[in-house]
Amino acid sequence: MEQPFKVINQLRKEGRLDEAWNIGCPAVQENPQDRYLKGAFFWVCYAYLKQVQGPIYERGKANGNFLPNQVEAERINFLLDWINWLSIPAGGYEHRSLLLTCQKNLEDFPKLVLLLFSCRQGLFEAGDKAPYQSNRGESPSLMLSFARKVANCWLNNEQARQIELSDLRQFFSQVRREAGDRQHIIWLDYDEAKCLISAGNFDDARAFIIPVLKKKQSESWAWGALADTYVKTDPDTAITLFAQGINHSHDEKFALKLLTGITPLLASCGYVQQASMCIQRAVACYQSNGWKIKNDLTQFQQQPWFDASVDITELPPFLQQKAQGALDLLLGPARKACGLVVNLHKSGKGLHLYLSAQVSVSVPLRLIKSRVTPNVGDYLLATLAGEGEETSVLAAEITSPQTIPGVETYTDELRVTDKGFGFVGDTFVPPFMVKDGMNMRAVEVVRYKDFDKKKGKLGWRALSMAACD
């Protein structure tokens, strides 16, 4: 008589899953130590799992939603219970297959998250750590995607909290070390910040969210995340940051979470009229989109301080006033400095501003208070925050020439090399500035100290040049 595991494997390969199940299910319970039998039955469970995921994935391709319906979720959880019971050792292809088949909706199944996280060290091949490259750009690696889905599940499902926060953070650090992602790794920092906020580790959370927010200052969710770190310890600061986030909401839907976040803080600080305005504004968004109003909003409407007659048009100026100081909280006190435009971006959307031999910054044109695009050689008065490499431009405007450290005019004879490079004394002149007939003539250059990558030190570079006669 042929061994049961071979029979089960053959039936599965022939697509006769029900027959394979009917043989395998009682057999593994009678022989729980038979690893060949358990392995064969695992692949039967896996085949059923793929069958259930098939329609889910087809729907997801059409609408981007890979959430299973109730029947599908119950079936998948039933199969996962059996897979967990089998206790397949880590290191084989079984767990990786589960990850690949369920990667689109992994966060919806905490049982699977716990299982895969427990064998995470042997889960990924080398290619899983490299981001996907396509015509649309870079997509997250499988390793990064897994880490983000684990974080999502940990945040939203109590069962997943069986994973210790310390273990979760160690895995995040491993992903940062091993995954080749650069474009999307910032989102793992955001996820870790949210996990830390949920655990009440607000100082650690700020260490992750502040660098994210510095790169995403125009995004409401980033301001909201930093606000969340102050809700329990500094309500006034939280209000400032929530207000800034609401003011940066590009779509009313993006303001909803922040409106419900700021409401109880406003009410507790005595701004009950404005708290009512926030609720009314959120409710209006739900109604305009035909959505069912969430319980937290209806509970706010039942509070004794709530006033449905408030005029929500008065809310924006209030939020603008409350948001004052948000940038100082993020970047430090603002200061002004004069800089020299040394380069215009090829994109046509920005320029490079020289502040000193040690500091230069990129300036988006949208931050310049003028309809006239500055030219190379123009001077800008910039409002800055941060220091050194952390310097950020908050605003800028064209101004008259000013004295800037590392910028000066210099007169000497132009010498042109065989390759077309020019030198005025020790000042390098790019070939495009050198015109016919200028060699050995006296010229005046506006020059600035720039870092010479070839020589590894600062050197003079010409910004403009004109003949003296």
Legacy VTK file of the C-alpha trace (Angstrom):
# vtk DataFile Version 3.0
C-alpha trace
ASCII
DATASET POLYDATA
POINTS 469 float
0.000 0.000 0.000
1.367 3.422 -0.996
2.315 5.757 1.856
-0.417 8.323 2.704
1.767 11.385 2.108
2.517 10.197 -1.433
-1.172 9.642 -2.092
-1.993 13.115 -0.773
0.713 14.718 -2.927
-0.507 12.925 -6.032
-4.132 13.876 -5.466
-3.141 17.503 -4.932
-1.101 17.583 -8.123
-4.116 16.171 -9.993
-6.279 18.956 -8.592
-8.352 16.583 -6.440
-8.024 18.704 -3.321
-11.141 17.482 -1.525
-9.956 13.877 -1.754
-6.488 14.893 -0.595
-8.041 16.748 2.340
-10.278 13.847 3.341
-7.265 11.554 3.528
-4.808 14.042 5.005
-6.941 15.639 7.709
-7.484 12.517 9.841
-4.042 11.134 8.979
-2.081 14.102 10.367
-4.141 14.043 13.556
-3.397 10.344 14.021
0.306 10.798 13.177
1.258 14.326 14.347
4.987 13.457 14.358
5.106 12.380 10.701
6.836 15.337 9.037
6.304 13.963 5.523
2.582 13.657 6.144
2.418 17.130 7.672
4.370 18.551 4.751
1.997 16.981 2.240
-1.040 18.278 4.109
0.477 21.768 4.322
0.559 21.997 0.530
-3.085 20.944 0.387
-3.947 23.799 2.764
-1.791 26.102 0.671
-3.557 25.094 -2.542
-6.924 25.897 -0.956
-5.496 29.205 0.248
-4.465 30.129 -3.301
-7.972 29.269 -4.499
-9.515 31.699 -2.013
-6.990 34.437 -2.768
-7.571 34.173 -6.529
-10.878 36.107 -6.700
-9.624 38.589 -4.085
-6.619 39.422 -6.235
-8.731 39.757 -9.373
-10.967 42.272 -7.609
-7.925 44.075 -6.260
-6.438 44.496 -9.712
-9.594 46.333 -10.735
-10.165 48.543 -7.695
-6.964 48.380 -5.638
-8.816 46.825 -2.686
-7.497 43.411 -1.634
-9.657 43.174 1.495
-11.416 39.774 1.685
-15.134 39.565 2.310
-16.393 37.863 5.457
-16.751 34.408 3.878
-13.278 34.601 2.330
-11.729 35.817 5.583
-13.337 32.991 7.564
-12.098 30.418 5.053
-8.549 31.800 5.086
-8.459 31.905 8.889
-9.714 28.303 9.001
-6.832 27.230 6.758
-4.352 29.297 8.763
-5.472 27.530 11.945
-4.536 24.218 10.344
-1.248 25.584 9.029
-0.346 26.873 12.492
-1.282 23.524 14.030
1.085 21.723 11.641
4.054 23.660 13.112
6.137 23.388 9.961
9.807 24.167 10.822
11.226 27.417 9.499
13.796 27.398 6.747
11.858 25.636 4.014
9.859 27.104 1.161
6.526 26.833 2.978
6.522 30.135 4.839
7.949 32.098 1.925
5.138 30.682 -0.248
2.583 31.911 2.276
4.140 35.372 2.175
4.126 35.526 -1.620
0.519 34.353 -1.872
-0.817 36.640 0.863
1.436 39.687 0.491
-1.375 41.958 -0.764
-3.604 41.493 2.300
-1.219 40.117 4.899
-2.153 42.829 7.402
-5.738 41.504 7.495
-4.620 38.166 8.992
-2.826 38.573 12.339
-2.447 34.795 12.639
-0.344 34.793 9.509
1.580 37.892 10.568
2.537 36.196 13.839
3.569 33.017 12.036
5.699 34.736 9.411
7.249 37.154 11.895
8.329 34.215 14.058
10.376 32.801 11.155
11.456 36.142 9.661
15.185 35.376 9.715
14.868 32.697 7.044
12.013 34.269 5.131
13.789 36.382 2.532
16.046 35.619 -0.390
18.599 38.144 -1.647
16.281 39.390 -4.397
13.532 40.079 -1.855
15.656 42.857 -0.378
16.000 44.821 -3.610
13.331 47.343 -4.665
11.439 46.642 -7.866
12.409 48.837 -10.800
9.949 49.695 -13.562
9.101 52.470 -15.996
7.104 54.080 -13.196
10.119 54.180 -10.906
11.034 52.288 -7.774
8.553 50.092 -5.880
9.206 48.787 -2.345
11.115 45.546 -1.912
9.292 42.499 -0.577
11.195 42.839 2.692
10.151 46.466 3.170
6.551 45.730 2.177
6.413 42.893 4.717
7.772 45.132 7.478
5.190 47.821 6.729
2.313 45.330 6.731
3.480 43.878 10.035
3.495 47.410 11.456
0.002 48.043 10.078
-1.328 44.856 11.653
0.422 45.579 14.951
-1.200 49.007 15.087
-4.713 47.872 14.226
-5.120 44.379 15.680
-4.773 43.429 19.321
-3.783 39.857 18.446
-0.691 41.118 16.625
0.431 42.875 19.818
1.810 39.496 20.871
4.862 40.741 18.984
7.006 42.647 21.473
7.683 46.241 20.464
11.403 45.676 21.022
11.373 42.741 18.571
9.402 44.788 16.075
11.901 47.641 16.264
14.852 45.281 15.906
13.310 43.950 12.705
12.764 47.493 11.402
16.461 48.173 12.029
17.353 44.978 10.171
15.266 46.097 7.193
17.070 49.444 7.123
20.429 47.642 7.121
19.641 44.932 4.590
16.989 46.254 2.210
18.178 48.253 -0.772
15.207 50.628 -0.688
15.988 54.323 -0.695
12.929 56.053 -2.124
10.381 54.366 0.163
12.365 53.636 3.341
11.041 56.900 4.797
7.654 55.211 5.203
9.168 52.641 7.557
10.322 55.531 9.760
6.756 56.835 9.719
5.422 53.376 10.633
7.876 53.029 13.500
6.886 56.466 14.785
3.209 55.440 14.789
4.022 52.231 16.672
5.971 54.211 19.260
3.126 56.709 19.626
0.693 53.840 20.147
2.983 52.455 22.857
3.325 55.864 24.536
7.028 56.280 23.695
6.604 59.862 22.527
10.227 61.032 22.699
11.422 58.083 20.605
8.544 58.649 18.194
9.604 62.264 17.630
13.105 61.118 16.717
11.571 59.272 13.760
8.754 61.593 12.729
10.697 64.881 12.740
13.068 63.851 9.891
10.027 62.583 7.972
8.159 65.848 8.518
11.152 67.931 7.429
10.901 66.196 4.047
7.085 66.267 3.965
6.247 69.729 5.309
3.372 70.170 2.865
1.652 66.945 3.990
-1.100 67.101 6.601
-0.555 63.539 7.895
3.068 64.317 8.796
2.049 67.302 10.944
-0.669 65.168 12.508
1.836 62.474 13.456
4.067 64.975 15.257
0.990 66.455 16.953
0.084 62.993 18.258
3.348 62.911 20.216
2.254 65.982 22.217
-1.449 65.251 22.819
-0.970 63.819 26.318
1.957 65.966 27.441
1.554 69.392 25.806
-1.950 70.125 24.437
-1.061 73.657 23.298
1.780 72.378 21.124
-0.445 69.605 19.800
-3.083 72.188 18.821
-0.450 74.230 16.956
0.727 71.192 15.006
-2.776 69.871 14.283
-3.775 73.325 13.034
-0.757 73.429 10.734
-1.667 70.010 9.379
-5.289 70.974 8.723
-4.086 74.090 6.904
-1.945 71.850 4.676
-4.756 69.444 3.789
-4.856 69.318 -0.005
-8.201 67.537 0.155
-10.865 67.791 2.839
-10.701 64.006 3.312
-7.088 64.363 4.471
-8.178 66.747 7.237
-10.653 64.359 8.879
-8.244 62.585 11.225
-6.702 65.887 12.275
-10.081 67.522 12.870
-11.093 64.716 15.224
-7.656 64.871 16.850
-7.755 68.583 17.599
-11.412 68.690 18.720
-11.066 67.343 22.299
-7.963 69.472 22.838
-9.796 72.637 21.800
-12.758 71.761 23.994
-10.570 71.062 27.035
-8.717 74.367 26.506
-11.976 76.339 26.397
-12.307 76.757 22.621
-15.695 75.048 22.515
-17.025 77.086 19.586
-14.015 76.176 17.467
-14.251 72.539 18.595
-17.850 72.522 17.354
-16.687 74.011 14.051
-14.202 71.169 13.617
-16.956 68.609 14.148
-19.321 70.361 11.770
-16.599 70.583 9.124
-15.821 66.870 9.446
-19.506 65.929 9.325
-19.969 68.056 6.202
-17.164 66.109 4.506
-18.801 62.781 5.364
-22.169 63.971 4.124
-20.820 65.408 0.859
-19.164 62.068 0.088
-22.205 60.024 1.068
-20.361 58.246 3.884
-21.758 56.969 7.144
-20.705 59.301 9.957
-18.298 57.580 12.336
-19.062 56.964 15.995
-16.381 59.326 17.294
-18.067 62.233 15.517
-21.544 61.332 16.768
-20.142 61.080 20.299
-18.697 64.581 19.971
-22.105 65.814 18.791
-23.604 64.489 22.030
-21.232 66.475 24.249
-22.849 69.299 26.268
-20.475 71.872 24.765
-21.330 71.013 21.153
-23.110 73.773 19.209
-24.496 72.807 15.802
-25.269 76.426 14.921
-21.640 77.566 14.650
-20.392 79.206 11.456
-17.549 77.022 10.143
-16.303 79.827 7.874
-14.770 81.310 11.019
-12.578 78.233 11.510
-9.807 78.834 8.878
-8.577 82.166 10.328
-8.605 80.647 13.812
-6.513 77.703 12.610
-4.127 80.030 10.786
-3.584 81.944 14.003
-3.138 78.771 16.066
-0.648 77.336 13.550
1.776 80.210 14.058
5.005 78.849 15.464
4.609 75.373 13.962
7.664 75.778 11.755
9.683 77.047 14.711
8.732 73.886 16.614
9.957 71.772 13.722
12.981 73.681 12.484
13.900 76.106 15.243
13.663 79.925 15.176
13.735 81.487 11.723
16.485 83.875 10.626
17.295 85.865 7.498
20.407 85.629 5.336
21.462 86.861 1.915
22.526 84.370 -0.740
23.768 84.322 -4.322
21.968 82.396 -7.080
24.663 80.138 -8.573
22.561 77.674 -10.563
19.053 77.201 -11.958
17.617 73.692 -11.800
17.112 71.955 -15.147
13.545 71.182 -14.076
12.761 74.905 -14.106
11.205 74.565 -10.653
14.023 75.748 -8.426
17.505 77.163 -7.995
20.655 76.721 -5.936
21.420 79.488 -3.450
24.955 80.011 -2.121
24.990 81.210 1.495
28.615 80.563 2.430
31.507 78.272 1.552
30.002 75.702 3.912
26.287 76.073 3.182
24.213 76.200 0.013
20.558 75.269 -0.343
17.978 74.410 -2.970
15.103 76.877 -3.216
11.807 75.938 -4.923
10.597 78.837 -7.069
7.206 78.681 -5.341
8.867 80.045 -2.178
10.125 83.205 -3.904
7.962 86.286 -3.360
8.099 87.483 -6.951
6.565 86.638 -10.285
9.993 87.164 -11.853
12.291 84.141 -11.889
15.741 85.080 -10.530
18.779 84.716 -12.779
22.217 83.338 -12.019
24.094 86.109 -10.219
21.016 87.588 -8.541
20.904 88.023 -4.776
18.076 86.648 -2.626
17.129 87.508 0.936
16.108 84.133 2.353
14.187 83.252 5.507
15.929 80.187 6.927
15.525 77.638 9.690
17.914 74.957 10.895
21.692 74.899 10.767
24.352 73.403 8.499
23.094 70.525 6.377
19.709 70.865 8.111
19.175 74.398 6.753
15.736 74.841 5.180
14.375 77.781 3.187
10.981 79.048 4.316
10.727 82.008 1.920
12.924 84.189 -0.291
12.807 87.446 -2.241
15.078 89.208 -4.737
17.255 91.881 -3.156
20.145 94.208 -4.039
23.749 92.899 -4.064
25.056 92.212 -0.585
28.354 91.171 0.988
28.419 87.384 1.337
31.296 85.425 2.911
33.094 83.517 0.172
31.887 85.778 -2.679
34.020 88.532 -4.227
35.104 90.200 -7.472
38.597 89.541 -8.771
40.615 90.955 -11.670
43.473 89.236 -13.506
44.489 87.838 -16.878
42.439 84.984 -18.362
44.439 81.915 -19.334
42.701 79.273 -21.499
43.932 75.668 -21.620
43.943 73.408 -24.691
40.744 71.770 -23.388
38.928 75.095 -23.227
39.022 75.542 -19.464
39.808 79.002 -18.205
41.682 80.279 -15.179
41.830 83.779 -13.776
44.599 83.476 -11.229
43.476 80.535 -9.094
39.834 80.897 -10.171
38.340 78.181 -12.373
36.271 79.445 -15.320
33.835 76.938 -16.929
34.245 76.527 -20.729
30.833 78.056 -21.532
32.045 81.420 -20.155
35.160 81.490 -22.330
34.569 83.396 -25.587
36.819 83.600 -28.637
39.546 86.211 -28.376
39.494 86.462 -24.572
42.642 84.425 -23.903
45.378 86.489 -22.202
43.033 89.465 -21.745
42.362 91.181 -18.431
38.969 90.213 -17.052
36.892 90.738 -13.944
35.096 87.745 -12.455
32.499 87.373 -9.750
33.740 84.292 -7.954
32.708 82.140 -5.020
34.392 79.449 -2.977
33.130 76.017 -3.927
34.166 72.513 -2.925
36.402 70.935 -5.584
35.554 67.218 -5.563
38.667 66.263 -7.562
41.054 68.073 -5.230
38.996 67.436 -2.101
39.194 71.035 -0.927
37.644 74.471 -1.391
38.565 76.417 -4.508
37.471 79.547 -6.356
34.883 79.196 -9.136
33.752 81.960 -11.495
30.068 82.795 -11.583
30.346 85.500 -14.245
33.128 87.133 -16.237
33.553 90.362 -18.202
36.458 91.922 -20.093
38.062 94.931 -18.420
38.443 96.928 -21.653
LINES 1 470
469 0 1 2 3 4 5 6 7 8 9 10 11 12 13 14 15 16 17 18 19 20 21 22 23 24 25 26 27 28 29 30 31 32 33 34 35 36 37 38 39 40 41 42 43 44 45 46 47 48 49 50 51 52 53 54 55 56 57 58 59 60 61 62 63 64 65 66 67 68 69 70 71 72 73 74 75 76 77 78 79 80 81 82 83 84 85 86 87 88 89 90 91 92 93 94 95 96 97 98 99 100 101 102 103 104 105 106 107 108 109 110 111 112 113 114 115 116 117 118 119 120 121 122 123 124 125 126 127 128 129 130 131 132 133 134 135 136 137 138 139 140 141 142 143 144 145 146 147 148 149 150 151 152 153 154 155 156 157 158 159 160 161 162 163 164 165 166 167 168 169 170 171 172 173 174 175 176 177 178 179 180 181 182 183 184 185 186 187 188 189 190 191 192 193 194 195 196 197 198 199 200 201 202 203 204 205 206 207 208 209 210 211 212 213 214 215 216 217 218 219 220 221 222 223 224 225 226 227 228 229 230 231 232 233 234 235 236 237 238 239 240 241 242 243 244 245 246 247 248 249 250 251 252 253 254 255 256 257 258 259 260 261 262 263 264 265 266 267 268 269 270 271 272 273 274 275 276 277 278 279 280 281 282 283 284 285 286 287 288 289 290 291 292 293 294 295 296 297 298 299 300 301 302 303 304 305 306 307 308 309 310 311 312 313 314 315 316 317 318 319 320 321 322 323 324 325 326 327 328 329 330 331 332 333 334 335 336 337 338 339 340 341 342 343 344 345 346 347 348 349 350 351 352 353 354 355 356 357 358 359 360 361 362 363 364 365 366 367 368 369 370 371 372 373 374 375 376 377 378 379 380 381 382 383 384 385 386 387 388 389 390 391 392 393 394 395 396 397 398 399 400 401 402 403 404 405 406 407 408 409 410 411 412 413 414 415 416 417 418 419 420 421 422 423 424 425 426 427 428 429 430 431 432 433 434 435 436 437 438 439 440 441 442 443 444 445 446 447 448 449 450 451 452 453 454 455 456 457 458 459 460 461 462 463 464 465 466 467 468
